[in-house]
Amino acid sequence: MKRIILFILIIIVIFFIFYYPLVVFGGRITLKSNVPIHPEDLLLKVGPLFLTLFPREDVKIIRSPFSLTLEYEEQPLAFVKFRDGIFVITKSGYLLKTEQKQVNLLANFESKFYNDFVKEFVIFVLENGESEFIKSVELFGNGVAFVDKNGIFVIIGKGDYNIKMEEYKKSVVILQNKIKKVKTIDLRFSCEGVISWRENG
């Protein structure tokens, strides 16, 4: 008799866990988000099941019998003005069109040319407070560049953004007495600044 009662209790507990639900199969999840994302990015996954008690991100969970809806809105990192309009860049780098008028950064190209290298560089400068040096982000070849507040065209290329920005700042300090004569600083070569001068410099 005790075994029967225990069995019934276990069945009731399992029923409740899936009915509430505390765990759910992936096929029973509806996801609404402003960026491309997967349930496993938001919930802990164990085998074919997703646990709903401790979400990975700040997500709204709407529970229904044996299913649930996840509503997730990724927060903005900054507002960037491209040639074709102003866009939100979310914390993971997605672009979303916005009616916002105030901007944090200027990109001197259309949003369709926004790529992984631009994304990595923009996120780096915004998260590390480096945007104060940048007048506009530019495309250069297959990499990224920027025009600084002195009108210098700074070629970054790809990757090693921390090292390259430190080298850029060192170069500006060294050249401070001749800064108006500098045309470009190229940081693609071993992360060391290669300087070219203005013709009237």
Buried (B, 14 or more C-beta within 10 A) or exposed (E): EEEEEEEEEEEEEEEEBBBBBBBBBBEBBEBEBBBEBEBEBBBBBEEEBBBBEEBEEEBEBEBEEEBBBBEBEBEBBBBBBBEEEBBBBBBBBBBEEBEEEEBBBBBBBEBEEBEEBBBBBBBBBBEEEBBEBBBBBBBBEEBBBBBBEBEBBBBBBBBBBEEBBBBBEEBBEEBEEEBEBBBBBBBBEEBEBEBEEEEEE
